[in-house]
Amino acid sequence: MTVSAAAPRVRPGLDLAAIRADFPILARRVHGKRLVFLDSAASAQKPRAVIDAEREVYETEYANVHRGVYWLSERATASYEAAREKVRRLLNAREGREIVFVRGATEAINLVAQTFGRAFLAPGDEVLITEVEHHANIVPWQMLRDEKGIVLKVAPVDDEGDLDLDAFRSLIGPRTRLISVAHVANALGTVLPVEAIVGLARERGIPVLLDGCQAVQHQPIDVQALDCDFYVFSGHKLYGPSGVGALYGKAEWLEKMPPWQGGGDMIRSVTFDKTEYNELPWKFEAGTPNIAGVIALGAAVDYVQSVGYDAIASHETELLGYAVRELSKINSLRFIGRPRRRSGVISLALEGVHPHDIATILDREAICVRAGHHCAQPTMTRFGVPATVRASFGLYNGHDDVDALVAGLRKVQEVFGL
């Protein structure tokens, strides 16, 4: 690979100043103030190593992959496949052919719904999800329900946002054919008990899909230890580019599932009478992929691993604890969900103030938070709110960001006379 972006300037442990220096956008002033970015759950910022990697592809080695015999194409193909190996190691998948590159987790879940669903689901078969799923893990199954007559079952969460595991267990029946759940809930930050969920599924021979969009940037993932059948994530939440992500699938499932899209590179041979499909993983990668994006995703994996998940987890766990303590001091502020295990996200409401008004006032203080339903409208319905203010944290956030958020929320209170 010819990408030669400088290694991130990170000493043992998590050196916050060095980390921030690796993210060019964090040096930007907004409304004349220091940028406080607390919307990483929607899309994380990018380190220089990722930006340089994508730029260098276009400047030095861009060509289509898997097709050319000339030097540039061979170099691009080698870099592209090297990124697949990096993702394989990131997830501890058994084989590189179990990693399929997609546009993101949304496409990955749709791919499973359309291919696994077409091959293995019949009218009356059940798919089990939870009450705190992102729309991307709801709508594809509803579409399949409407097309094929499957049944979509939804496991509840309690008032703290934790999964009711007994209720979940009771919803598993003889017609349950797939369990598809978030590893971490995007609107609440709840870490679901995925080990227990997979254990329940294994007892009954039911495959499991885990949506890892809000997990893979915060903690190490080992799909072999989890023993899940599918795991999906989006690159842009892992400090990588948008428009790229990965689907892990056990080879035995991917071999049996039909292709989703037809076109170039997913075939071995085509006649007007018959098509023979390519081997894994290319059977599921029709057309010219996001070549530079995939290679830059590999750089993002390198970056996160160079910082180290132990350092990231320790830093973020302490930071979340500090944030909960400091935010709890604000009168009239309410936490939407207080799960036993939380990762990356805090959802808030101020009595009498619409979340959009809060976010607008915070923006004038250069504080970026997300206000809305976070593509999780059923979660909002469960907690009786139309929307929340969501502060979400990345490895570049610190106590000063939390302090700025607290001061900004107090300013909101002043504006509204609370």
C-alpha positions as CSV (number, residue, x, y, z in Angstrom):
1,M,0.0,0.0,0.0
2,T,1.4,3.4,-0.9
3,V,-0.7,5.5,1.6
4,S,1.9,7.0,3.9
5,A,-0.1,9.3,6.3
6,A,1.9,10.2,9.4
7,A,1.2,8.1,12.4
8,P,-1.0,9.7,15.0
9,R,0.8,11.5,17.8
10,V,-0.4,9.4,20.7
11,R,1.7,8.4,23.8
12,P,0.8,5.4,26.0
13,G,-2.6,6.0,27.5
14,L,-4.9,8.6,26.0
15,D,-3.2,12.0,25.6
16,L,-6.2,14.2,24.9
17,A,-4.2,17.1,23.6
18,A,-2.4,14.9,21.1
19,I,-5.6,13.2,20.1
20,R,-7.3,16.6,19.4
21,A,-4.3,17.7,17.4
22,D,-4.9,14.8,15.0
23,F,-8.4,16.1,14.1
24,P,-8.1,19.2,12.0
25,I,-11.7,20.4,12.4
26,L,-11.3,20.7,16.1
27,A,-9.0,23.7,15.6
28,R,-11.9,25.5,13.9
29,R,-13.6,28.4,15.7
30,V,-17.4,28.6,15.5
31,H,-19.1,31.9,16.4
32,G,-15.7,33.0,17.6
33,K,-15.6,30.2,20.2
34,R,-13.8,26.8,20.6
35,L,-15.7,24.0,18.8
36,V,-17.3,21.5,21.2
37,F,-18.4,18.5,19.1
38,L,-20.8,16.3,20.9
39,D,-22.5,14.6,18.0
40,S,-20.2,11.7,17.3
41,A,-23.0,9.1,17.5
42,A,-24.4,10.7,14.3
43,S,-21.1,10.9,12.6
44,A,-17.6,11.2,14.1
45,Q,-14.9,13.6,13.0
46,K,-12.0,12.4,11.0
47,P,-8.3,12.3,12.0
48,R,-5.6,13.6,9.6
49,A,-4.5,10.0,9.0
50,V,-7.9,9.2,7.4
51,I,-8.1,12.4,5.5
52,D,-4.6,11.9,4.1
53,A,-5.3,8.2,3.2
54,E,-8.3,9.1,1.1
55,R,-6.6,12.0,-0.6
56,E,-3.5,9.9,-1.3
57,V,-5.6,7.2,-3.1
58,Y,-6.8,9.8,-5.6
59,E,-3.4,11.4,-5.9
60,T,-1.2,8.4,-6.2
61,E,-2.9,5.0,-6.8
62,Y,-6.5,5.3,-7.9
63,A,-7.9,2.8,-10.4
64,N,-10.7,0.3,-10.4
65,V,-10.2,-2.8,-8.4
66,H,-10.2,-6.5,-9.3
67,R,-10.4,-5.8,-13.0
68,G,-7.1,-4.4,-14.4
69,V,-3.8,-6.1,-14.9
70,Y,-1.9,-2.8,-15.0
71,W,0.2,-1.5,-12.1
72,L,-2.3,1.1,-10.8
73,S,-5.1,-1.4,-10.7
74,E,-3.0,-4.0,-9.0
75,R,-1.9,-1.4,-6.3
76,A,-5.5,-0.2,-5.7
77,T,-6.7,-3.8,-5.4
78,A,-3.9,-4.7,-2.9
79,S,-4.8,-1.6,-0.8
80,Y,-8.5,-2.4,-1.0
81,E,-8.0,-6.0,0.1
82,A,-5.6,-4.9,2.8
83,A,-8.4,-2.8,4.3
84,R,-10.6,-5.9,4.3
85,E,-7.9,-7.7,6.3
86,K,-7.8,-4.8,8.8
87,V,-11.6,-5.0,9.3
88,R,-11.3,-8.8,9.7
89,R,-8.8,-8.3,12.5
90,L,-10.8,-5.5,14.0
91,L,-13.8,-7.9,14.4
92,N,-11.7,-11.0,14.8
93,A,-13.6,-12.7,12.0
94,R,-12.3,-16.1,11.1
95,E,-11.8,-15.4,7.4
96,G,-11.5,-12.3,5.2
97,R,-14.2,-13.7,3.0
98,E,-16.6,-13.1,5.9
99,I,-16.2,-9.3,5.5
100,V,-18.4,-7.7,2.9
101,F,-18.0,-4.0,2.1
102,V,-21.2,-2.0,1.9
103,R,-22.2,1.7,2.0
104,G,-22.9,1.4,5.7
105,A,-24.9,-0.5,8.4
106,T,-28.2,0.5,6.8
107,E,-27.2,-1.3,3.6
108,A,-25.8,-4.2,5.5
109,I,-29.0,-4.8,7.4
110,N,-31.1,-4.4,4.2
111,L,-28.7,-6.9,2.5
112,V,-29.4,-9.5,5.2
113,A,-33.1,-8.8,5.1
114,Q,-33.4,-9.2,1.4
115,T,-31.0,-12.2,1.0
116,F,-31.5,-14.2,4.2
117,G,-35.2,-13.2,4.1
118,R,-35.7,-14.4,0.6
119,A,-33.9,-17.6,1.2
120,F,-35.0,-18.6,4.7
121,L,-38.2,-16.8,5.8
122,A,-41.7,-17.9,5.0
123,P,-45.1,-16.4,5.9
124,G,-45.7,-16.6,9.6
125,D,-42.0,-16.8,10.5
126,E,-40.8,-14.3,13.1
127,V,-38.0,-11.8,13.4
128,L,-37.4,-10.5,17.0
129,I,-36.0,-7.0,17.6
130,T,-36.2,-4.6,20.6
131,E,-37.9,-1.4,21.4
132,V,-34.7,0.7,21.1
133,E,-33.7,-0.1,17.6
134,H,-32.6,2.5,15.0
135,H,-35.0,2.8,12.1
136,A,-32.4,0.9,10.0
137,N,-33.1,-2.2,12.1
138,I,-36.9,-1.8,11.9
139,V,-37.9,-0.7,8.5
140,P,-36.2,-3.5,6.5
141,W,-38.1,-6.1,8.5
142,Q,-41.4,-4.2,8.1
143,M,-40.8,-4.2,4.3
144,L,-40.2,-8.0,4.5
145,R,-43.3,-8.4,6.6
146,D,-45.4,-6.6,4.0
147,E,-43.9,-8.5,1.1
148,K,-43.7,-12.0,2.6
149,G,-46.1,-12.1,5.5
150,I,-43.5,-12.6,8.2
151,V,-44.2,-11.4,11.8
152,L,-42.1,-8.7,13.5
153,K,-41.9,-9.1,17.3
154,V,-40.6,-6.3,19.6
155,A,-39.1,-6.9,23.0
156,P,-39.7,-4.1,25.6
157,V,-37.3,-2.0,27.6
158,D,-37.9,-0.8,31.2
159,D,-38.2,2.8,32.3
160,E,-34.4,3.1,32.6
161,G,-33.9,1.9,29.0
162,D,-32.6,-1.6,29.9
163,L,-33.9,-4.6,28.0
164,D,-36.4,-6.7,29.8
165,L,-34.6,-10.0,29.3
166,D,-37.4,-12.1,30.7
167,A,-39.8,-10.6,28.2
168,F,-37.3,-11.0,25.5
169,R,-36.9,-14.7,26.3
170,S,-40.7,-15.1,26.3
171,L,-41.0,-13.8,22.8
172,I,-38.7,-16.4,21.4
173,G,-40.9,-19.1,19.9
174,P,-40.9,-22.0,17.5
175,R,-41.4,-19.7,14.5
176,T,-38.5,-17.3,15.5
177,R,-36.1,-17.4,12.6
178,L,-33.9,-14.4,13.3
179,I,-33.0,-12.1,16.2
180,S,-31.7,-8.7,15.1
181,V,-30.7,-6.2,17.8
182,A,-28.5,-3.2,18.5
183,H,-25.3,-3.8,20.4
184,V,-25.6,-0.3,21.8
185,A,-28.9,1.7,21.4
186,N,-28.2,4.9,19.5
187,A,-30.8,7.1,21.2
188,L,-30.1,6.1,24.8
189,G,-26.7,4.6,24.9
190,T,-27.9,1.4,26.4
191,V,-25.5,-1.5,26.1
192,L,-27.7,-4.5,25.4
193,P,-26.9,-7.8,26.9
194,V,-25.8,-9.3,23.6
195,E,-23.9,-12.2,25.2
196,A,-27.1,-13.3,26.9
197,I,-29.2,-12.7,23.8
198,V,-26.8,-14.8,21.6
199,G,-26.8,-17.5,24.3
200,L,-30.6,-17.7,24.2
201,A,-30.5,-17.9,20.4
202,R,-27.9,-20.6,20.4
203,E,-30.0,-22.8,22.7
204,R,-32.7,-22.7,20.0
205,G,-30.6,-22.7,16.8
206,I,-31.6,-19.1,15.9
207,P,-29.2,-16.9,14.0
208,V,-28.4,-13.4,15.4
209,L,-27.6,-10.1,13.7
210,L,-26.0,-7.4,15.9
211,D,-26.0,-3.7,14.8
212,G,-22.6,-2.5,16.0
213,C,-22.8,1.1,14.8
214,Q,-22.6,2.5,18.3
215,A,-20.3,-0.1,19.7
216,V,-17.3,-0.6,17.4
217,Q,-15.8,2.8,18.1
218,H,-16.0,2.4,21.9
219,Q,-15.0,-1.2,22.6
220,P,-13.2,-4.2,21.0
221,I,-15.4,-6.5,19.1
222,D,-14.8,-10.2,18.8
223,V,-17.4,-11.8,16.6
224,Q,-16.1,-15.3,17.3
225,A,-16.4,-14.9,21.0
226,L,-19.8,-13.3,20.6
227,D,-20.8,-16.1,18.3
228,C,-23.2,-13.9,16.4
229,D,-24.0,-14.8,12.8
230,F,-24.0,-11.2,11.4
231,Y,-22.4,-8.0,12.7
232,V,-22.7,-4.6,10.9
233,F,-21.1,-1.2,11.3
234,S,-20.7,2.1,9.5
235,G,-17.2,3.6,8.8
236,H,-18.2,7.2,9.5
237,K,-18.9,6.5,13.2
238,L,-15.5,4.8,13.5
239,Y,-13.7,8.1,12.5
240,G,-13.7,6.9,8.9
241,P,-15.3,8.2,5.7
242,S,-19.1,8.2,5.1
243,G,-20.5,6.0,2.4
244,V,-18.6,2.9,3.5
245,G,-19.2,0.2,6.1
246,A,-18.9,-3.6,6.6
247,L,-21.1,-6.6,7.1
248,Y,-19.6,-9.6,8.9
249,G,-21.4,-12.8,8.2
250,K,-20.5,-16.4,9.0
251,A,-19.3,-18.0,5.8
252,E,-21.8,-20.8,6.1
253,W,-24.6,-18.3,6.0
254,L,-23.1,-16.1,3.3
255,E,-22.5,-19.2,1.1
256,K,-26.2,-20.1,1.3
257,M,-27.6,-16.6,0.8
258,P,-28.4,-15.4,-2.7
259,P,-26.8,-12.2,-4.1
260,W,-28.7,-9.0,-3.4
261,Q,-27.6,-6.8,-6.4
262,G,-26.5,-8.0,-9.8
263,G,-23.8,-6.4,-11.9
264,G,-20.0,-6.3,-12.4
265,D,-17.5,-8.1,-10.1
266,M,-20.1,-10.3,-8.4
267,I,-20.1,-12.8,-11.3
268,R,-17.8,-15.5,-12.7
269,S,-19.5,-15.7,-16.0
270,V,-22.7,-14.4,-17.7
271,T,-24.6,-15.6,-20.7
272,F,-28.2,-14.7,-21.7
273,D,-29.2,-18.1,-20.3
274,K,-27.3,-18.3,-17.0
275,T,-25.1,-16.4,-14.6
276,E,-22.5,-18.0,-12.3
277,Y,-21.9,-15.9,-9.2
278,N,-18.5,-15.0,-7.8
279,E,-17.1,-16.5,-4.6
280,L,-17.3,-14.8,-1.2
281,P,-17.1,-11.9,-0.4
282,W,-17.3,-10.5,-3.9
283,K,-20.7,-12.2,-4.5
284,F,-22.2,-9.4,-2.5
285,E,-20.1,-6.5,-3.8
286,A,-21.7,-5.7,-7.2
287,G,-20.3,-2.7,-9.1
288,T,-17.4,-0.3,-8.6
289,P,-17.1,0.1,-4.8
290,N,-16.1,3.1,-2.8
291,I,-12.4,2.3,-3.3
292,A,-10.9,5.3,-1.6
293,G,-13.4,5.1,1.2
294,V,-12.6,1.5,1.9
295,I,-8.9,2.2,2.0
296,A,-9.5,5.2,4.3
297,L,-11.7,3.0,6.5
298,G,-8.6,0.8,6.9
299,A,-6.7,3.9,8.0
300,A,-9.4,4.6,10.6
301,V,-9.1,1.1,11.9
302,D,-5.3,1.6,12.2
303,Y,-5.9,4.9,14.0
304,V,-8.3,3.6,16.6
305,Q,-6.1,0.6,17.2
306,S,-3.0,2.8,17.6
307,V,-4.8,4.7,20.3
308,G,-5.9,1.4,21.9
309,Y,-9.3,0.3,23.0
310,D,-8.2,0.0,26.6
311,A,-7.3,3.7,26.6
312,I,-10.4,4.7,24.8
313,A,-12.7,2.7,27.0
314,S,-11.1,3.9,30.2
315,H,-11.3,7.6,29.0
316,E,-14.8,7.4,27.8
317,T,-16.2,5.5,30.8
318,E,-14.7,8.1,33.2
319,L,-16.0,11.0,31.0
320,L,-19.5,9.6,30.9
321,G,-19.5,9.3,34.6
322,Y,-18.4,12.8,35.0
323,A,-21.0,14.0,32.5
324,V,-23.8,12.3,34.3
325,R,-22.7,13.7,37.7
326,E,-22.4,17.3,36.4
327,L,-25.6,17.2,34.4
328,S,-27.5,15.9,37.4
329,K,-26.8,19.2,39.1
330,I,-29.0,21.1,36.6
331,N,-32.5,21.8,37.9
332,S,-35.4,20.7,35.6
333,L,-33.1,18.6,33.5
334,R,-34.3,15.0,32.9
335,F,-32.3,12.0,31.6
336,I,-34.2,10.0,29.1
337,G,-33.1,6.6,30.0
338,R,-30.6,5.7,32.8
339,P,-29.4,2.3,31.7
340,R,-27.2,0.1,33.9
341,R,-24.6,-0.1,31.2
342,R,-24.2,3.0,29.0
343,S,-21.8,3.7,26.1
344,G,-21.2,7.0,24.3
345,V,-24.6,8.7,24.6
346,I,-26.7,10.7,27.0
347,S,-30.2,11.8,26.1
348,L,-31.7,14.8,27.8
349,A,-34.8,16.9,28.2
350,L,-35.3,20.3,29.8
351,E,-38.9,20.7,31.1
352,G,-40.8,23.3,29.1
353,V,-38.1,23.7,26.3
354,H,-38.2,22.0,22.9
355,P,-35.0,20.1,22.1
356,H,-34.6,22.1,18.9
357,D,-34.6,25.3,20.8
358,I,-32.0,23.9,23.2
359,A,-29.8,22.8,20.3
360,T,-30.1,26.2,18.6
361,I,-29.0,28.1,21.7
362,L,-26.1,25.6,22.3
363,D,-25.0,26.2,18.7
364,R,-24.4,29.9,19.5
365,E,-22.0,28.6,22.1
366,A,-20.3,26.5,19.5
367,I,-21.6,23.3,21.1
368,C,-22.8,20.7,18.6
369,V,-25.5,18.3,19.9
370,R,-28.2,16.4,18.1
371,A,-31.9,17.3,18.7
372,G,-34.7,15.1,17.4
373,H,-35.8,11.5,17.4
374,H,-32.4,10.2,16.3
375,C,-34.0,7.8,13.8
376,A,-35.5,6.0,16.7
377,Q,-39.1,7.2,16.9
378,P,-40.4,4.1,18.6
379,T,-37.9,4.8,21.4
380,M,-39.3,8.3,21.7
381,T,-42.8,6.9,21.9
382,R,-41.7,4.5,24.6
383,F,-40.5,7.3,26.8
384,G,-43.3,9.7,26.0
385,V,-41.3,12.4,24.3
386,P,-41.3,13.8,20.8
387,A,-37.5,14.3,20.8
388,T,-34.5,14.6,23.0
389,V,-31.2,16.4,23.1
390,R,-28.5,13.9,22.6
391,A,-24.9,14.5,23.6
392,S,-22.6,11.8,22.3
393,F,-18.9,11.4,23.0
394,G,-15.8,10.4,21.1
395,L,-12.2,9.8,22.0
396,Y,-11.5,13.5,21.5
397,N,-13.9,14.8,24.1
398,G,-12.9,15.8,27.6
399,H,-14.1,17.4,30.8
400,D,-13.9,20.8,29.3
401,D,-16.5,19.7,26.7
402,V,-18.8,18.5,29.5
403,D,-18.3,21.8,31.4
404,A,-19.2,23.8,28.2
405,L,-22.4,21.7,27.8
406,V,-23.4,22.3,31.4
407,A,-22.8,26.0,31.0
408,G,-24.7,26.1,27.8
409,L,-27.7,24.3,29.3
410,R,-27.7,26.9,32.2
411,K,-27.8,29.6,29.5
412,V,-30.8,27.9,28.0
413,Q,-32.4,28.0,31.4
414,E,-31.7,31.7,31.7
415,V,-33.2,32.4,28.3
416,F,-36.4,30.6,29.2
417,G,-36.5,31.8,32.8
418,L,-36.2,28.4,34.3
